Amino acid sequence: MTIYPKKVYSGEGWHVEFTSRARKQKMKLPVRVQETLYQLVKEIEKLGPVRGDWPNYSRLPGGRHHCHLKKGKPTYVAVWQNDAGQVRVVEVVYVGSHEKAPY
């Protein structure tokens, strides 16, 4: 089941893009994790990149943010950043297990 038919998602306020790496990674996620990622993307579109209400959310150096999509084993995370030089653009740079996350 593919939840994301396109590379770019544009909502009411923010524009969310996936890097080519993140696009490939999300297709390998379990369906439930894909659905959770979809909800995260929708919230970022509507409310912006700071998502303090998501599990284990934190700001990372370099304008990056991360949160857990699924706790337990394996733990899945998403990492995103404000696209430098562009207004209201967020780029998802990683989705997958927390062991390989670019913190």
N, C-alpha and C positions, 0 to 999 in steps of 0.2 A: 504494500500500500504506500503510495507516494502522497505525502501531504503537501509538499511544496512544488507546484508545477513550474515555477519561474525562479529566476535568480534574484530578482529585485522585488521588494514589497514596499509599497508606499501607503501609509495610513493618513490619518488626519493631520499630524504635526511633524512627525519624523520619518525619514526615509531609511529603510533598513536594507543593507546589501550583505551578501555572503561572499567571502573569498572563494576561489575555486577549490581550495583545500577543504574549507568548511562545508561547501556544497556537497562534496563527495562524502565527507564524514557523516553528515546528517542522514544520508540515504542508507547508511549501514546501522543506524541506531534502531533499537527496538521500537515498535509502533507507539507504545505508551510514552516513551521518551520523546519521540518525534512530536506527539501531541502536546506534551509539556513545553517543548521548544517553540511550537507554534503559538502557544499562549504567551510565552515570554516575548516573542517577536511582536505580537499584537499589543502588549503592554508598552513595549519600547516605542512603537509607532505612536501610540496615543499619549503616553506620559513622559517619554524621554528615557535616556540611558541609565539614570540613577534609579535602581530598583531595590531599595533597602528592604522591601517587604518580601523578597524572595529568600529561600533558605541559603544560609551561608554566603550571602551577598557580601562582596567587599570591593573597594576600589583598589586597583593595582597601579604600580608606577607606569608612567607614559600614557596616561589617559585611558587606561584599560579598566574593565569591570569584569567580575565573574560571579557566578552563582551555581548552586547545585541543581541539576534537573531531576536527579534521582539519588537518594541516599542508599546506603547499604553496599553490598558487593555485587557487581561493580558499581562504583559511584560515577555518575555522568555529570559533566559540567559544561557550561557555555562560557566563552570568553568573547567580549566585544569591546569596541573602542569607538570613540568619536573620531570620524574621519577628519584629519588635520586639514585646515584650510577650507573646509566646506561647512556651510551652515546647516544644522539639523540633519546631518547624515551620520548614521551609525553603521559600522561594519562588523559583522560577526566573523571572528577570525579563527575560532576553534569550537568544536562540539565533539565530545567523546569522553573516554574514561579519564579520571583525574590524574592517573599516573603519567600521562603524556602531555598534560596541559601546559601551555607556555606561560607560567606564572612569572 
